[in-house]
């Protein structure tokens, strides 16, 4: 289950936009893009030639813009601002301490949903391929403490079986050369490897969200650096500065928007400035409701464990 699915679970009563609402939105967009008719005097032939040349240039620019909008998946890259941040993040990650990934990764996070006064402490166990093996939640205690034995604790439940569905996607098998890692992640996304069963969407977004999950796990420095470098090649990735995680920690976010008219979403991976340590994730989904649905998390603990439901 990815962050979008968790967000939908938090607000199951919000209905998706109707077909009529979607048609109305598209009609407004088409009307706004249609040029207004205006009268123009007859243009002498030399000027007309110049006008035609100018029109050709405009048409070429429009064609280039449209090509960028409808570019095939996997083509393009992050914005220049995002690429600069990710270049620094990769250089910093290479100097990190050595880490040996475990069979499973235990993750404890503070989670806040829009419109929900109570903050949750969520426990997640990730498989070696980065997919979710189990998840549980409890209420936040005073001072932001997460007490896993409180009365409101929701016991963790397994997602599917408790084994790796795709052992060949173990993070220890992922290449650390950026070009090879990119090729591998896009291939995995195309064949459903390393994904949760309900992960849906274009490959660019599947790769982006999977990298976000992997960055929460204990990873070797070379792989963490390569993930940052791969993020710089994912189309549509941009920077959101002065973002905060659910714990209020200041960060810098790498964001990507996706979806269509009337059902859009944005996912942000929040990193600590300077160290580029993973802080949390923010997911915003607009399904036509009066206010968008938001899920904001903050990473509290991460550790390698040998089986799901085991705590460090």
C-alpha positions in Angstrom: 0.0 0.0 0.0 1.4 3.4 -1.0 0.8 6.8 0.6 -2.1 7.6 -1.8 -3.9 4.4 -0.8 -3.3 5.2 2.9 -4.7 8.7 2.3 -7.9 7.3 0.7 -8.3 4.9 3.7 -8.3 8.0 6.0 -11.2 9.6 4.1 -13.3 6.8 2.7 -16.5 8.9 2.5 -15.1 11.4 0.0 -16.6 10.5 -3.3 -14.7 10.8 -6.5 -15.6 13.7 -8.9 -18.6 13.0 -11.2 -18.3 12.7 -14.9 -20.3 15.9 -15.3 -17.8 17.7 -13.1 -14.9 16.4 -15.1 -16.5 17.4 -18.4 -17.2 20.9 -17.0 -13.6 21.3 -16.0 -12.3 20.2 -19.3 -14.8 22.6 -21.1 -13.5 25.5 -19.0 -9.9 24.6 -19.8 -10.7 24.3 -23.5 -12.5 27.7 -23.5 -9.6 29.4 -21.7 -7.1 28.1 -24.3 -9.2 29.1 -27.3 -8.0 32.5 -28.7 -10.5 35.3 -29.0 -11.4 36.3 -32.6 -10.3 39.8 -33.5 -10.3 41.8 -36.8 -7.0 42.6 -38.5 -6.3 44.7 -41.6 -5.1 43.1 -44.8 -1.3 42.5 -44.6 1.0 43.4 -47.5 2.8 40.4 -49.0 6.3 41.0 -47.4 4.8 41.5 -44.0 2.6 38.5 -44.5 5.7 36.4 -45.2 7.2 37.7 -42.0 4.0 36.9 -40.2 4.0 33.4 -41.6 7.6 33.0 -40.4 6.6 34.2 -36.9 3.6 31.9 -36.9 5.9 29.0 -37.8 8.2 29.9 -35.0 5.2 30.0 -32.6 3.9 26.7 -33.9 7.3 25.1 -33.4 7.5 26.4 -29.8 4.0 25.0 -29.2 5.0 21.7 -30.7 8.1 21.6 -28.4 5.9 22.4 -25.4 3.4 19.8 -26.3 6.1 17.2 -26.9 7.4 17.9 -23.4 3.9 17.5 -21.9 3.2 14.3 -23.7 6.7 12.9 -23.6 6.9 9.1 -23.2 7.5 7.8 -19.7 11.0 7.8 -18.5 12.0 10.7 -20.9 13.1 14.0 -19.5 14.5 14.9 -16.1 14.0 16.8 -12.9 14.1 20.6 -12.8 17.4 22.3 -12.6 16.7 23.3 -9.0 15.9 19.7 -8.0 19.0 18.4 -9.9 21.2 20.8 -7.9 19.8 19.6 -4.6 20.0 16.0 -5.6 23.6 16.4 -6.7 24.5 17.7 -3.3 22.5 15.0 -1.6 24.3 12.3 -3.5 27.7 13.7 -2.6 26.7 13.9 1.0 25.3 10.3 1.1 28.5 8.8 -0.2 30.3 9.9 3.0 27.7 8.2 5.2 28.5 5.3 7.6 28.4 1.8 6.2 25.0 0.1 6.7 24.1 -3.5 6.1 20.4 -3.9 5.1 18.3 -6.4 7.0 15.8 -8.9 5.7 13.1 -6.4 6.7 13.1 -2.8 7.6 11.2 -1.5 10.7 9.9 2.0 10.4 8.1 4.1 13.0 6.5 7.4 11.9 4.3 10.2 13.3 1.4 10.7 10.8 -1.0 13.5 10.5 -4.1 13.5 8.3 -6.0 16.7 7.3 -9.1 17.2 9.3 -8.0 14.7 11.9 -7.2 16.3 15.3 -5.5 13.2 16.6 -2.0 12.4 15.3 -1.0 8.7 14.8 2.1 6.7 15.4 2.4 4.3 12.5 4.6 1.2 12.4 5.6 -0.2 9.0 7.6 -3.3 8.0 9.1 -3.1 4.5 10.3 -6.1 2.6 13.8 -6.2 1.1 12.3 -4.9 -2.2 10.8 -1.9 -0.5 7.2 -3.1 -0.6 5.0 -3.1 2.5 4.9 -6.3 4.6 2.9 -5.1 7.6 1.4 -1.9 9.1 -0.1 -0.9 12.5 -1.0 2.4 14.2 -1.5 3.9 17.7 -2.3 7.3 19.1 0.4 9.8 19.8 1.3 10.3 23.4 2.4 13.5 25.2 5.5 15.2 23.7 5.2 13.3 20.5 6.0 9.9 22.0 4.8 6.8 20.2 3.8 4.2 22.7 3.1 1.0 20.9 1.2 -0.6 23.9 -1.3 2.2 24.5 -5.1 1.3 24.7 -5.8 2.8 21.2 -3.1 0.7 19.6 -4.2 -1.0 16.4 -2.2 -4.2 16.2 -0.1 -4.5 13.1 -1.4 -6.7 10.3 0.4 -8.5 7.5 -0.1 -7.3 4.0 -0.2 -10.4 1.8 2.2 -13.1 2.8 5.2 -12.6 5.1 7.8 -13.4 2.6 9.5 -11.5 -0.3 7.4 -11.8 -3.4 10.3 -10.9 -5.6 13.6 -11.9 -3.9 15.5 -10.7 -7.0 14.5 -7.1 -6.1 16.3 -7.3 -2.8 18.0 -3.9 -2.2 21.3 -5.7 -1.9 20.9 -6.7 -5.6 20.2 -3.1 -6.8 23.0 -1.6 -8.8 24.8 1.5 -7.5 25.7 2.9 -11.0 23.0 5.6 -11.5 22.2 4.6 -15.1 21.9 0.9 -14.3 19.8 1.7 -11.2 17.5 3.8 -13.2 17.1 1.1 -15.8 16.4 -1.4 -13.1 13.8 0.6 -11.3 11.9 1.4 -14.5 12.0 -2.2 -15.5 10.7 -3.2 -12.0 7.9 -0.7 -12.3 6.9 -2.1 -15.7 6.8 -5.7 -14.4 5.3 -5.0 -10.9 8.5 -5.9 -9.0 9.2 -4.0 -5.8 5.7 -2.5 -5.7 2.7 -2.9 -3.4 -0.2 -4.8 -4.8 -2.4 -1.7 -5.1 0.3 0.6 -6.5 -1.1 2.2 -9.7 0.0 4.9 -12.1 2.6 5.7 -14.7 6.1 4.3 -14.3 7.6 7.7 -13.6 5.4 8.0 -10.5 5.9 4.4 -9.4 9.7 4.9 -9.5 9.4 8.2 -7.6 7.3 6.7 -4.8 9.4 3.6 -4.6 12.6 5.7 -4.2 10.8 7.5 -1.4 10.1 4.2 0.4 13.7 3.0 -0.1 15.1 6.2 1.4 13.3 5.3 4.7 15.3 2.0 4.9 18.8 1.4 6.2 20.8 1.5 3.0 24.5 1.4 2.1 25.9 4.9 1.3 26.6 4.0 -2.4 23.0 2.9 -3.0 21.5 5.9 -1.2 23.7 8.2 -3.3 22.6 6.4 -6.5 18.9 6.8 -5.5 19.4 10.5 -5.3 21.1 10.6 -8.6 18.3 8.5 -10.1 15.7 10.9 -8.7 17.4 13.7 -10.7 16.5 11.8 -13.9 12.8 11.3 -13.1 10.6 13.7 -15.2 8.6 16.3 -13.2 10.6 16.3 -10.0 10.8 19.8 -8.5 11.9 21.4 -5.2 9.7 22.8 -2.4 11.7 24.8 0.0 10.9 25.5 3.7 8.7 22.4 4.0 8.0 20.8 7.4 7.4 17.2 8.4 4.7 16.1 10.8 7.1 16.7 13.8 7.6 20.3 12.7 11.2 19.8 11.6 12.3 22.1 8.8 13.2 20.5 5.5 13.6 20.7 1.8 11.2 18.6 -0.3 11.5 16.9 -3.6 8.0 16.9 -5.1 6.2 15.4 -8.1 2.6 16.0 -9.2 0.5 13.5 -11.2 -3.1 12.7 -12.0 -5.6 14.3 -14.3 -8.2 17.0 -14.2 -10.4 16.7 -11.1 -8.2 14.0 -9.5 -4.7 15.3 -9.0 -2.1 14.4 -6.4 1.4 15.6 -5.2 3.9 13.5 -3.3 6.8 15.2 -1.5 9.9 13.5 -0.1 11.2 15.7 2.7 14.9 15.8 3.5 16.9 17.5 6.2 18.8 20.5 4.8 22.6 20.0 4.7 22.6 16.3 5.7 19.8 15.2 3.3 18.6 12.7 5.9 15.1 11.4 5.2 12.6 13.3 7.4 9.2 12.4 6.1 6.7 12.5 3.3 3.8 14.6 2.4 0.9 13.5 0.1 -1.8 15.9 -1.1 -4.7 14.6 -3.2 -7.4 16.8 -4.7 -10.5 14.7 -5.7 -12.9 17.6 -6.1 -13.7 17.9 -2.4 -14.0 21.3 -0.7 -10.4 20.8 0.6 -7.7 18.5 -0.6 -6.8 15.5 1.5 -3.3 15.6 3.1 -1.1 13.0 4.8 2.1 14.3 6.5 4.6 12.0 8.1 7.8 12.2 10.2 10.3 9.4 10.5 11.1 8.6 14.1 12.9 5.3 14.0 14.2 3.0 11.4 16.1 -0.3 11.9 16.9 -3.6 10.3 15.0 -6.7 11.6 14.8 -10.3 10.6 11.0 -10.8 10.2 7.8 -8.7 10.0 6.2 -7.7 13.3 9.5 -7.8 15.0 10.6 -4.5 16.7 14.2 -3.4 17.4 
